[in-house]
Amino acid sequence: MKTLSVICVFVFSLTAFGQTDRGTITGTVSDATGAVIPGAAIEAKNVATGAVYQAGSSETGNYTLAQLPAGTYEVSVNLPGFRKFVRAGIIVEVARILRIDATLQVGTATEAVTVEAESPLLKTESGEISQNIATDQLNNLPVVTLPGLGGLGNIRNPLQAVTLLPGASFYNDNTLRINGMPSSSQAIRVEGQDATNGMWRQQNQVTQAGIDAIQEVAVQTSNYAAEYGQAGGGYFNYTMKSGTNQFHGSAYDYLVNEFLNAGIPFTDRATITNDPAKAGQHIRNTQRKNDYGFTVGGPIVLGKFYNGHDKTFFFFSFEQYRESQFITNGIATVPTLAYRRGDFSGALIPCLPSDPACLSNGVRGLTIGGVLARDPLGRFVPQNAIYDPRTTRLAPDGSRIRDPFPNNVIPPEMMDPVALRVQAMLPVPTNNDLINNYSIPGYVNFRHTTIPSFKIDHNFSAKKRLAWYFSQTHTVSPATNGFTQDFTAVMPQDDVSYTMRLNYDQTLSRTMLFHAGAGLLDTTHPALPKTFDQSTLGWAKNFYVNQFPYLSGLQNVAVGGVSLVGATGSLGTNFSVEYLKDIKPTGNASVTVVKGNHTIKAGGDLIFEGFPQLNYSRANGIFGFSAQQSSLPWEDGRGLNGTTGFPYASFLMGYTNSLSISAVTNSRLGNHSLAAYVQDSWKVTRRLTLDYGLRYDFVTLLREQYGRMQSAAFNLPNPAAGGRLGTVIYEATCKCQFNRNYPWALGPRVGLAYQINSKTVLRAGSGVIYGSAPNNAFLSYSVPDFYTFGAPGYGLPASLLSDGNPYGPGNRFGNPPIFWPDFNPHYPSEVAPGIRPPQSPFISIDRNAGRPPRQIHWSLGLQREITPNLMVEAAYVGNRGVWWTAPLLAAQNYNSLTPEALKATWGLDITNAADRNLLTLPINSPPVLARFPGLRNPDSVYPGFPANQPLIQALRPHPQWNGVPPFLGPPLGNTWYDSLQAKVVQRLSHGLTVQGTYTWQKELALGLNSDTSYVTPSPFLINDVFNRNQNKQLSGFSRPQMLSIAFSYTTPAWSKFKALSWFVRDWTIGSFLRYQSGELIRVPASNNNLLTQLGRGPANNPALWGGGTTFQNQVPGKPLLLKDPNCHCIDPTKDLVLNPAAW
């Protein structure tokens, strides 16, 4: 603890230092004989603004002009007795070091030697792998398009610049990957300070800057200097445009219309329009988008009162994206007119007499092992038959049975009045089908994103400068889905984000520079449905917020019910209802000193991030419905090939299968990170530059401000479960901290650049880089306690819909009200007298959670200048990553079983089919009691353990819980990456600019493909969570080979035909081509029940987002493919390529 305190004091003493978004010019001053010249005066003048930056050559002749804003400069070198040296046309880019050597000739100061040359393409001063992309270059190429990602936004995205880089891929806002590291693990800086969306990194467009307000996108991918850190898959630095001495402006409009699009392959418009004249034409879906805006910038001039030339400048940008849709093809499922009357005869499956499962009345019966099933009274069991809960009784063999409703019709007196009021809100079907029987009326939806930004630069003097930047990103959408009734799940989008930056630079002396900055990122995400007065439903007690309750499970995919949007079978809004903010103040500064052959820089940065939220999740009441409550309870565990009952019938009778409740909560998650670094660029010789440095990062895990967030404590007794180990604790009451923040994140960096000759540079580097804090991934929903009550037995209700909130004031059960924070371990809770079914705490926080991922980067490459404007480069780039956040490596192992433990402790062999089946049977079933007679008393598991629970639940280490999901996840993920990366750059010459990249790579991962596993593409499959190393596999995002070519050509002016030249000159033709390996075809996921039988599968894990299956095994001797995929003879609408028999 004392050591940690000392470290914290040291780091906080350096928080006045920080990162930069500037560039550097360096070089050596010498005379004609090659002797170095100390004491020369060096000035760099920004051609656009007139700002002058000063330095001096050291005793070894070296100079460094650091903290230069990106732009075009003229460098001059003066020394009495020598002619003035002038080098014009130097383009400074963000985070790049340019070498400009000056050779002075003897003469007078009034004479000048002027060199007109472009900035060198070779990188002779560092070993980092990076690229600078000006937005002018992006605008000249069809790279920045309008792709977006569903509801996250569609405005032009500067992150698409990565498609020009080797080793990088960008598909939409949800998938950004660089050098094999997890998708969306990047860090984004605006004006040198963090601007990453902390709510969910997959939603970059919520906080992004307008692309025409950006001067340059600098992307560092490997071996970057010690001043850069807390990044995984790439470090992005946006430098915003500034005004100049001249007034400039621009206007633009990007249009997307289906008229300009190619058709969808293998489609035929004639099949849609029924017009033979359109046969052979491809379908082009309606697509209407506009992205337009303007920019203006220049000096601030206020008539006679103020002249800001060479002193004060402004730049304003406005961009707006507008998309509108008219949707006419929406299809939904609503209850048939018969279902609404309680007549479910249509849910019975008709059959032909030739069907062995066909009953005498012409409907299909359920079977066991191919034989028609009979209940204990000898009655056949029709599929989807509705049973009367009032007739529940014990059969002679002790099982529970019921009588079916005559003709499968529920009598009116059995219908719940609350259910009938909800049903009255549902539209009637527009056709007579059981499913897809409602045509949603045409409706309009739109999305508008608006980004205004403003920047002011002021030069107090040649030594003191200040810059201020402000932008707002505002996205609005009604998010309509065609349903305007009270039960709609629509939550209008109204996201707004503000970015503010203040940067100050001062030249303390010719060899010392100071930079400081402060910033704020403020994002608001309201997710609020329409208000609804719950008392109009007529139930006994309302819940805690005026919103429609969430009613789920109302659908049978084969015979209907309710499925309005996205086949969810639900009404109302689920647990994502909240008002969430991300407030992120940042600060940084740095000091740069030139001493002899060394350019030394020290600094650091500090980030605080808070997520205050008003959370309504589950406060409206979350009801789940199932077929069980209207089924024949005897069927449970019998191995039938289907079920009786019908979810919508259970709903109509008001019998719920589950209920989740929470109070309205007002919480705040937060974390902070700080960093300190020191680095040196040492010019060992004129040909060799060595960069080395050390960085320290300290990152904390998200915590609730007042310790009101729970975590599972596996080794403490639970009073609600008879003292069995496993209870819930809170930091506020346990006086403890759930996790241990990692204090030893020290990252050394080293790189070299050796100029073999004037046209060839050898570059190499390696470094240890730590990532940022784990992605919040909208897990702020996890803060409040909530209580889930499941059915106490198969077919029994968890609650009655007409009761509403069983914890409402004055409820008929005498239950106390629910409030937050409670600080009591209510897991499991009592749902009926003496009945406490297993219930999971919502999260478990791993002791090492929050440990920042560590990456070791390395590269070795050559750059070769073919001509002054043509450069080629090839490099081996690799990295290894550990401690990535991997939720799936915890979601499956908490409270689950291993085959070894089952056999050693309980004598059950998972390879034996009978034992596997036994694990899924209720503990009161005869087969289970024959092997485990002690379970005749369910309280032997823990007091209140229901007798209907499966054997696997009774054998869990903590039988009072199901699976226990992690919060964010433990740092158990690994990545491996090796690649050959090549690049060719042809700088503007005769109007032509070309860039080509090629990547040959291998990407392996263990435990993750994205920086979080919550609702992300390519979920990782965990084959065996207890054999961690077995899960190493090719990443689902892997593209072994990638080739991209980008070029633009500007038409020249004609010396003849000047009138014609005015029309044809200065047109830019741009093209971007990308050819890459296709998406890897993963080994199929198994469809067995193994993980459920081991307590690891989705069926008994409340938050297993993907990965809940094992891999299938290949069948020996069976080919994987039925056709050669490269035969150019495959019609994807007709031909099957993958062999199903191979697995």
N, C-alpha and C positions, 0 to 999 in steps of 0.2 A: 504493500500500500504506500509506503514511504517512497519507493522508487517511482511509482506511478505519479505521485504528487510532484516529485522533482521534474519528471518529464513534462507534466502539464504546465508547470510554472515556466519551463524553458520554452515550450511551444507558444504559450500565450504571450510571452515576451516578444515573439516574432510575428504575431498576427498583424503587425503593421506592414508586413511585406506580402507581396502577392504576385499573381500571374499577369501576363500581358497579352494584348492583342496586336502588338506592334511588330515591326521588322527591324533589321540591323544591317548597316553597311560597315564593313571592316576592311583593313588592308595594311599595306606597308608603304612608307614613304622612303624613297632612296634617290641617290643621284645617278648620273649617267654611268658611273663606274660600278654601281650596285651597292655602294656603301649606304647604310641606313642613316636617316636624317631625323634627329630628335627636334622637338620644339616647333614643328611646323603647325600653322593654324589651318584647321580644316573646317569648312562650312558645307552643309547640305541644304539646298534651297528647294522647297516644295514648289514645283512649277505652277501648280494650280492655285495655291493660296498665298504664295510669297513668303511663307513661314521659313525662318532660317534656324538651323540647328548647328551648334558649334562643338568642336572637339579639338584635341591637339595630339600630335604624335608623341609617343613615350620615348624614353631613352633608348629603346631598341627600334625605334622607327614605326612602331605599330600604332594604329588608331582604331577606335570603335565609335560609331555613331549609333547608339541604341535608342529604343523607344520611338522609332520613327513611324508615324502613321502611314499606312499603305498609300502609295501614290507614285508619281513620277518626280524624280529629283535631278538636280544638277549639283555635282560635287566639285568644290574648288579647294586647292591647296596653295597656301602662300608662305613664303619665307624670304626675308631680305637676302639679296644676292642671287636669287633664282627667279626664273620666269614663272608666272602664275600658271598652275595646272588646272584645267577645267575638263570635267567629264560629264557630258550631258546624256539625257535619255535613259537614266537609270530607273528601273521599275522596282520599287520595294514592295515585297509581298509579306503577308502576315506570317510571323514565326519563321521566316527564312533569313538566313545570313548570306549576304552578297559580299564577295571579295572584289574590291576595286583598288588595285595597287596604283600608286602615283610615282612616276619617274620625273624628277625635276631637272631642268636644264639651266645652266648658268646664264644669267641675264638680269635685266631689270624687272621690277615688279609691274611696270607698265606694259611689258610684253606678256603675252599669254599663249600657251599651247593648249588648244581646244581639241578634245577627242570626241568624235561623234560615233557612238557605238551602242548597241542594245545591251541589256543586262545579259550576263553569261548564262547559258543553259546548264552548264556543269555546276554541281553543288560541291564546292571544294572545302567547305568549312564545317561540315557536320556529317555524322553517319546515320541520321534519322531517315525514316521512310515517310515521306509526306508529299502532298500536292496542294498547290494553290490554284483555285479556279475562280476567275473573275465572273461576275454575273453577266457581263457583256458576252463572254464566251458561251455561257449557258443560253442566253437569249438568241444566239446565232445558231443554236443546235436544237433539234426536236427532242430535247432531253427532259426539260421541265414541262411536263404535261399535266393533265388534270385527272389523276387516277383516284386518289383518296381511298378510304376504306369504310364502306357502308356509312354508318352514322357518325364517323369520326371527323369528317371534313374532306373536301376535295380541292381546295385552293392549291395553286402551284406551290410545290414543296422544295425548298433548297436542298433538302437531304438527297434528292434525286441526283445530285452532283456525283454521288459515289458510284454511279454506273459508269463513270469515266475512269475509275480507279482499278488497278489490278487487285485481285483478291477480295473484291467487294461486290455486294449484291443488294439491290433495293427493289422490292416488289410493290409494297404500299406502306402506309404509315405503320403497319403492324409487323413488318419484317424488314429489318435492316441488319446486315451481317457483314463483318469485316474480319479477314484473316482467321476464319474458323472459330471466332469467339461467339458466345451466345448472342442470339438476335436481341436487339434493343438494349444492349448493355453499354451503349455509347454515352459520352458526355457532350453536352452542347454549351458553348459559351457565346454570349452576345457582348461585344465590346469588352472581352477579357474576363467576364464573370459568368457564373453558372446560370443557365437558363433552361435546364432540363426539367421536363414536366415530372414532378415528384409524385403526382397522383397515380400516373400509369405511363411508363415510358413509351408504350405503344401508341399513345395519343399525342404525338409531337405537334400536330397541327393546331391543337388547342392553344398552344403558347407561341407558335412560330412567328417570325418576323416576315414582313412583306419582302418578296424576293427582289424587287427593284429598288428597295431601300438598302440592300446589301451591296457593298462594293466588292467583297471577295469572301469566298468560303475556303478556309484553310483546313485541310483534313490531315491529321497525323495518325498514322496507322501502326507504327512500330519504332522502337528505339528512341522515342522522343526524350528531350532534355528533362532534367530534374524539376524544372519549374512547372511541368505539365504532369498531371496525375488524376487520380480518382476517376478513371475511365477504363472501360473494357474494350468493346468493339469500336474503337475510333474516338478521336478527340476532335470535335468540330468547333471551329472558332469563326464566328460571323463578325466581320468588320463592317460597320454601317457607313454609308456614304456621307460625305461632308460637302458643304458648299465651297465654292471657289471664288476667285476674284471676278469671274465672269458669270453672268446669269445664264443658267442652263435649265432646260426642262424637257420632258418627254411625255408621251401619251401612248397607250397601247390598248389592245383588246384581243384576247384569246377566245376563240369561238370553237365549240364542239357541237357538231350536228351530225345526225346519222347519215345525212346526205354525203358527207365527206368520208365516211367510214367504209371499210371493206365489209363484205358480208360474212356471216358465220359459216365456216366450212361445213360441208355435208348436210346443209339444210336446203329446202326448196320452198320458195314463197308460194308456189301453187298449192301446196298442201295446207297452207294457212288461209289463203285468200279464196280458194276454190276457183281460181282464175287460170285456165290452161295457158293463157298468153304469158303468164309469169313463170312457167315451168323452166327450171334450170337456173333461176335467179336465187341468190342466197338471201336469207333473212337478215335485215338490219333493224335492230331494236331501236326504239325512239330514245334519243340521247340529246338533251339540250342543256348546254352549259356556257356561261360567259364569265371570263375573268378579265376585268378591265381596271384601268387606273391611270395615274399621272404622277410625275415628280417635278419639283421645281427647287432650285437652289441657287445661292449666290451670296454676295456680301450684304450685310445689313446696312442700308443707307437710309437715313432719316432726313432727307433734304439738307438744309444747312446745319442741322443740329448734330448730326453724327455721320461720319464717313467710315464705314467698316472695312474698306479695302485694305488688304494685308493684315487685317486685325480680327474682325468678327464676321462669321459666316453662318448661314442657315441652310438646312436641307429638309424639305417636306415631301413625304410620299403618301399616296392614297391608293389602296388596292381593295377591290371588292369582287367577290365571287358570288355568282347567282346561278342557282340550279332550280329548275321547276319541273315537276312531273305531273302528269295526269294519268292515274292508274285506273284501268278499266277491266283488268283481267283477274281481279282478286277472287279467290274461291275459299270458302270456309265451310265448316260442318256445324250445323245447329240441330237441336232435337227435332225429330219428325213430329208431325201433328199427333200421331199415335203415342209417341213417347211422352209428349206433353200431357196426355190424358192418363199416363201410367200404363199404357198398353205396350208391353215389350215383346209381344208375340213375334214382331219382325226381327228381333235379335236372335231368335232360334235359327239354327243353320239348316236350311232344307237339304235333303239328300235324295239320292236314287236308291231304289230297293237293292241294286247291285252293290251298294256300298256296305261292307261288313259292319260299319259303325252306325248304319241307319236303323232307327227305331221304327216301330210299327206305325207311329203317327207321322212318319215322313220327315223327322228332324234328326240331326246327328247327335249321337250319344258319346259320352266320354269313355275312353278305354284305358285299361291298365295292361301294359304289355301286349297290346293288340286285341285284348279281350274286353268286351263291353263291361263297364263297371256297374256294380250294384251296391246300393247303400246297405247298412245292416238290416234294413227291413226288406231287402230283396228288390228294391225299386231301381229301375234304370236311372241314369243321371244325364239329362240332356245338357249339352253345352249351352252356356249363357242363360240357363234357367234361373228365374228369380224366386228366392225362397223367403218365406214369411218369418221374420225374426221373432214374432210373437209365439211361434210354435216350437221354439228351441227347447230341447229336452235331451235326456241321456238315453241312448239305445242300450239294449241288453249287454252289449260288449263294453259299455262304459264310454263310448264316443258320443259326441254331440251331433244331433240330427235336427232337421227341420222339414217342414212340408212346403212344397212349391205352391206359389199362387196359382189358382186355376187359370188356365189359358195364358199364363205369364203376364197377368194384369194386376197391378197394384190397386186396391180399392181406394176411393177418394179419402176415406177417413185415416188412411195410413200416410197421406202426403203431408209433409211438414209445411206449415204456413210461411216460414221464412224462405224455404226453397221455392215455393210457388211465387212469392213476390220477386225473387231473383229471376225465375223463369219468365215472368211476364215482361221483363226487360229485353229478353232475347228476341231477335227477329225470327219470323216464321220462314220455313224453307221456301226456296224458289223452284225446287223440283222434288221429285218423289224418291230420290236416292237416299240411302242411309248415311252415306258420307259424301263430302264435297257437294252438298245440296243447297248451298246458298251463294248466290253471285253478289259479291260486295258491290254496292253502287259506286260508280266512278267518283274518285275524290282527287283533290289537288294536294300535293305536298311540295315543299320547297326547302332550300337551305341557302342561307346567305352568310357569308363570312366577310367581315370588313376589317381592314388593317390600316389605320392611319398611323404615321410615325413622324417624329420631328427631332432634329438634331441641331444643336448650336455649338460652334467652336469659337473660342475667344483666346487671342494671344495677348496676354498682359504685357509681354516683352519678348525679346528673343530667347529668354531663358524660362519664362513661366507661361504655361498654357492650361486651359480648362476646356473640357468637352462635356456636354449634357445631352442625353438621349432619352426619348420617351416613345413608347408605342402601345397600342391597344389592339388586341385580337378578340373580336366579338363574333360568335357564331350563333345564329338563331335558326330554329326550325320548329314547326308545329309537330313534327314527327307523327303525323296522322296515319291511321291504318284503316280508315273507312268506317270505324265504329265510334260514334259520338255518345253512346249511352254511358250511364254512370259506371258500368263495369269495365270500361275501356282501360287498357294498360298503357295508354299514351301518356308519356311524360315529355312535354315540350323541351327542346334544347335551348338553353340560353347561357352558354358558356362565355365568360369574359376573362381576359388575362391582361394585366398591365406589366410592362417591363420598363424599368427606369435605371439609368446609369449616370454616374458622375465620375469623371476621370481627370486627374491633375498630374501634370508633368513639369518637372523643374530641372534645369541644368545647374548643378551645384558648382561645378568647375568644368574645365575642359576634359577632365578624366573621371567625372562622377555625375551620375544621373539619378534622379529620384522619381518614382511613380507611385501614385496612390489612387484607389478607386473604391466606390461604394455603389451598391445597387439594391434593387428590390424587384422580386417577381411575385405578383399577387394574382392568383387564379381563383375564380369562383365557379363551382359546378353545382347548380341546382338541379335536382332530379325529383320533381314534385308532380304528382298526378292531380287531377281535378279534385276538389273537395266534395264530400258526400256526407250527408247526415245519416249515420248508422241507425238512428232510432226509427227511420222510415221502414226498416226491414221488419220491425215488430218483434225482434228477439228480446230476451229478458234483460241483458246487460250489454252495454256498448263497450268497445275497446277504447284505446287511449288517444286516438287521433281521428279526425273527421275525414276518413278515406274509405273507399269501398274495400271490403275484406278480400283477401286472396283465396280463391277457391280453385284447387288444382285436382288433377286426376279424374276429370269428368269425361274422359274419352276412352272408347274402345276403338282401336285403329281400324278394326274390321267392320264393326256394325254401328259406329257412330257415337253420338253424344254431343260434346262441345269441343270444337277445335277451331278457334277463330283466326289466329295469326301465328304462323310458324309451327303449326301442329303441336301446340303446347298443352291443349286440353285444359285451359285455365281461364279464369276471369279475375279481374283486378290486378293489382301490382304486388310484386313479390318483395324480397328483402333489400332491394337496391334503392330504396326511397330515402333521400337525405338531402341536406344542404351542406356541401363540403367546400372548404377553402384550402388552398395551399399558399401559405405566406412564407416567403423565402428572402430574408435580408442577407446580403453578402458584402464582404469587404476584402480588399487585397492591397498590396503595395510591394515595391521592390527597389533595391539600390544596386546600381551597376557601377563598377569601378574598373578602370583600365590601368594596369600596372605592368610595365614592361611588355612581355609577350603574353600576358594573361589578361583576359576579360572576365572578371569575377562578378557574379550576380548572386544576391541573397534575397530571400523574400518568403512569402507565405500567403495563405488565404484562409478565410473563415466563412463558413456557411451555417446558418441556422434555418431550420425548416419546421414549420408547424402546420398541423392539419386540424383546425377546429371544425367541428361538424355538429349539426343538429340532425339526429338520426331518428327516423320514423320506422325503420325496418322492423317488421313484425308487430308494430304497435297497432296496426289495423286488424290483426288476427289473420294467421296463416292456416287455412284449413286444407287438409288433404283427404281425398275420397278414394275409395277402392271398391272393387267388386266383392271384397270379403264380407262386408256387412249385409249384402243381399245374397250370399252364397250358402252352400251346404257346408257347414263347418267340418263335417266328417272327411272332406276331401283333403284337408291339410296333411301333407306328408305322405299321401298315398301313391304318388307317382303317376297321377292321371296325365293324359296328354293335352289337357286344357283345364279350364275352370268353369264353374258356375258363377252366377251373379253378374252384375253389370254396374259399372261405376256410377252412371247417371241415375240408375234406380236407387242406389244407396243414397245419393244426393237428394233425390226426391223425397225419400223417407227421413232425411235429416240426420242420418247416421254418419259421423265422420270417422276417418281412419287415423287421423293425427291432427294435432293442434299445436301451433307454435305461437308464443306470446312474448312480448317484450314491452317494457315501458319506453316512453320517449326519452332519449338520452341526449345530453349536451356534453361532449367530451372533446379532448384535444390530444392527438398523437403528435409527437415531435422528436426530432433528433438533431444532432449537429455534427459537423466535421471541421477539422482544421488541418492545416499542413504547413510545414516549414521546409525550406530547401536552401542549398548552397551549391553553386556550380561554377565551373571554370572552363573557359575555352582557351586552350594553351597552343599558341603557334610555336610548335617545337622547332620547325624550320619553315622556310617559305613554302615548302611542298607538303609538309605534314602538320595537320591540326588535330589535336587531341581534346575531346570533350569528356569531362567526367564530373560527376556530381552525386549528391546524396539527398534524398527526400524522405521526410517523415510524414505519415498520414495517421490521423486518429479519427475514426468513424464510429458513431454510436448507433445502436439499434433503436428503432421506433419504440417509444414508451408512452403510456398514457400519463398526462401531466400530473395527476394526483394519485396514480397507482390504482386506478379503478378497473384495469383490464385483468381478466383472469388468466390462469394457466393451469394445466393439469399437473398435479404433484403425485407421481406414481408411487412414492414410498411413504406417504403419510396416510393414516387411517381415515376412513370415511364414515362419519357417524350416521349418514343416511343409508349406508349399506352394511350396517351391523359391524362396523369397524374394519371391513376389508380395506386393504391398501388401495389407494387411489382416490384422491379428493381434489378439490379446487381451492387454489389460494390466490391472494391478491397482494401486490406489492405494498399497498397501503396498510394492510393488516399484518402481513408476515414480516414486515420490516426487513425485507430482503430485496435483492435484484435478481430477476429471472435469468438474465444472461450475463456473460462476462465480456465486456468490450475488449477488443484486442489491442494491447498497447505497444506492440513491437513491429509495426508496419514500416520498416526501414527499407527504402528502395534505392540501392546504388545503381548508377547509370554510367556507361562508358561508350564512347564512339570515336571513330577516327576517320579522317579523310586524307588520303595520300595521293597527290597529283603526280602520277607516274611520268607524264609529260604534259605538254600544254593542251593536249586533246583527250587525255585519259585520266580518270580518277578512280581509285580503289576506295570503296566506302564500306565500313563495317561497324557493327555496334551490338551491344547487348545491355539489358537492363531488367531490373525487377520493378514491376509496376503493380500497384494496388488499385482495385476498383472502388466504386462508390458504395454507399449504403444500399441495402436491398430495396428493390422496387416496392413501393407501397401497394401497387396492383389493386387499388380500391379496397384493400383489406381493412380500411377504417370501419367497415361494416362489422368487423369482428370485435370491436370494443365492448358493446353492451352485452350484458348477460341476457340470455333468452331461455325459455323453457319450452321443451317439446314433449308433448304427451302422446304416446302411441296407444294403439288398441291393447287392452289388457289381455286379450286372447283372440285367436283367429275367429273372425266374424263378429266380434264384440265391438261396440263403438268406443272411440276414444272420448267422444263428447256428443252432445246433441246440438245440432245447429240452432235450434230454437232457444237454447240457453245463452248463446252468444259468448260473452266473456265469463268463464266460470270463476274468475277472480275479481269480477267487478264488485263495487261496494254493495253490500246487502245481498250477495248471491245466495242461492238456496243451499249451497254446500257448506257454507260457513268458512270458506277459504279466505285467508287474509289477502289484502290487495298486494299487487306486484309493484315494486318501486325500484329505482336505480339511483345510486349503487346500493346493493344489498349486502355484499361481502359474506354471504352464507353459502355453504356447499350444497346446493339443492339438486345435485346430480347423483343418483336418480331421484325424481320427485314422485310423490304418491299420486296416482291417477284415480284410484278407488280405494276404499278402506282395505288396508293391508296389501295393496298391490303397488309395487314399484318396478315397472319394466325398465330394462337398461336404457340409459340415455347418456349421450356423449357430451362432455364439455366442448365448447366450440373450438378451442385452440389449445395447443401445447407449444410452449416456447422453449426451443432447444437451448441448452446451456451455452453453446458456442454460436448461437444465432447472431447475426450481425457482423461476424468476422468478415472483413473485406476480402474479396477474391484476390489471389496473388497470381500474377502472370510473369513468366520469364520470357522475354523477347530476344531474338537475335536475328542478324542478317549479315550477308556478305555479298557485295555486288560490284559491278563495274559500270561506269558511265563513259561513253565515247562520243566525242563531237566529230561528226562526219563533215559537216560544213558549219559555219557560224550560226546557221538557223536550223540545223538538223542534228538531233542527238538520239542515241540509242542507249538503252540501259537494260541490264539483266541482273537479277539478284536472287539468292536463296533466302527466303523469309520463313522463319519458324517461330513457334511459341508453345509453351505448355502452361496450362491454367489449372489451378486448384482452388478449393474453397468457394466455388460458385454455389449460390443458393439453389437448392434442389428439393422442392417440396415433395416430389413423388418418392424420394428416398426416405421420407419420414411418414408420409400419409399411409403407407402400407405396412409399416413394421410396428407402429404403436399398437399394443394390445392385440397382436395377432399370434398365430401359432406356426411352428415349424414341423415338418414331417418327423424330425428326430425327436422333438419334445413329445409329440403325440404318441410315438411308439414307446419311448422310454418311460413316460409317466402314466399313460392311459392304455397302453397296449393296442393302439389303433394304428393300422398300416394304411397309409394314404394310397399305396399302390393296389390295395384290395378294394374292389368295387363295392362290396357290401359295407366295408368300414367307411368309405366315402359317403355312401348314402346315409349311413347311420348318423353322421355329423349334421345332416340337415333335418333330421326328424325331431319332433318335439320331445322334451324330456319325459313327458308322461305317456309316450307311445310304448307299446309292449316290447318292441325290439330294443329300445334304449334301456328300459327298466330291466330287461333280462341281462344286459351287460353291466348296468350301473344301478343296482337296486337301491343304493343310497339316495337316488334322486326321487324316490317316491315322496320324500319330503322336500319340496322345492326350496323351503327356507334353509336347507343345508347349504345352498349356494350363497345366499344372503337373505335376510328377512325381507319378504315381499317379492322374491323372484318369481315371475309368472310361470306356471306349469306348461304354457304353450310355447315357450322359448326353445329354439333348437339346441341340440347338444353342443354344437360348436360354441354357442354363447356361454353355456355353463362351464366350459373348459378354458375359456379365455383367462389370461393372467388377472384381468380386472373385469369380471363378468357383469358388474354394474354399469359398464360402458360398452358402447360399440367401438368402431374405429375412432381414433382421436386425430383430427387433422392438425397440421402444424400452422403456426403463424409465420408467414413468409417462407420458412423452411430452414433446414440446417445447412451449413456450408459443406456439403459432401460431393458436389459436382466437380468433374474434371473435364478438361479439353486438351486435345493434341492437334497440332497443325504443322504441316510442312508443305512448302510450295516453291515453285519456280515462277518468278514474276518478271515479265519483260515489258518494256515500254519503248515506243518510238514517238518522238515529238518533232514535228516540222512547224517551226514558228512562221508567222505571217511572211510570205515571200511571194511576190507577184500575185498578191491577192488570195493565196491559198494557205490555209492552216490545217494541219492534220495531226491527229493523235491516235495512236493505236496501242492497245494493251493486250497481253496474253497471260493467262494464269493456268498453271498445272498444279493441282493441289490435292492433298488428302486431309480430310477433316473427321476427326473422331471425337466422340463425346461419351460421357458417363453421367447419367442422371438428369440431363437437361439439354434442350435445344435452344430455349429462350431464357432470358434472365429471370423469368417467372414461368410457372406451369399453369397459371390461372388464366383460362380463356385465351390461349395463344395457339398459333398454328403449329403443326407438326409436334403433337404431344409425345413425350418420350415414353417408350414402353419399358417397364421394369419386369424383367423375366424372373428374377429371384432377389427380393430385397435383402435377404439375409446372406446372399453370396454376392457382395457388392461388385467385385471385379468382373463377375460374369456379365454384367450389364454394359460393358464397354462395346460400343457399336458405331458404325458410320452415322454421322449426323443426318437427320432427316432433311436438312437444308443443303446438304453437300451438292456441289456441282464440280465434278473433277476437273473439267476444262471449261475455260471461259475466254472468249475473244471479243473485243469491242474495237470498233473503228469509228472515229468521229472526224468529220472534216467540214470546213466552211470555205466558200469561195466568194469573194467580193468582186463584182464586175468592174473593170477599169473605165476610166474616161477615155474617149476617143479624141485624138488630136484633130481629126477631120470630122466633118458633119456635126458641128457643135450642137445644133438643135436636136439631132438624134441622140447625141451623147448625153444630153440633159435627161432624157427619158431612160436610158439603159444603164447608166453608170450607177455605182454604189448600191446595187442590189446584192443581197447576201443570199446565197444558196447553201443550206446546211443539211447534213445528213448524219444520222447515227445508226450504226449497225451493230448488233450484238448476236453472237452465236455461242451457245453454251450447251453443256451436257444437260440432258433432261433430268427431271426430278427422280431421285433414286426410288426404286420400288422396294418397299420394306417387306421383310418376311411377314406373312399374314399373322394377324392376331388370332389366338386360339378361341374357340367358341365353347370350351369346356367350362366346368363349374369349379375348377380347382382352387382358384384364389378365394372364392366364396367359402369353400369348404375349409379353408385355412384362416378365415376371418380377415382377408386382405382385400376382397373385391368391392366394387361399387355398391353392391347390395347391402353391405353393412358398414359402409364408411360414408359419413355425411358430407364430405367435401373432397372426394377423389376426382380431380379434374383430369381425366384421361389417364392412360397408363394402367388401368385395372385389369389387364389381361397378360397372359404369357404368349410366347411365340409358338407357332406351329412347328412341327418337325417335318423335314422333307422325306418323302417316300422314296426309298432307294430304287433306282432304276427308272424312275419316272422323269421325263424331260420337263424342264421348267417352262418352256415355251412351246406353243402349238404352231407358231409361225415365226419366221425370222423378222424381227422388227425393222431391219434395214432392207427388206426386199422391195420396198416401194409398191407393195401390192395389197395394202391393208385398208379396208374400209371400216373405220371405227364404229359405224352404225350397224355393221353386219358380222364382222370377224372377231373371234375371241383369240387373243394372243397368249395370255397367261393360262397355264394348264391347271385347272382346279384339282386335278387328280394328283398333282405333285406334292400335296401337303396333307 
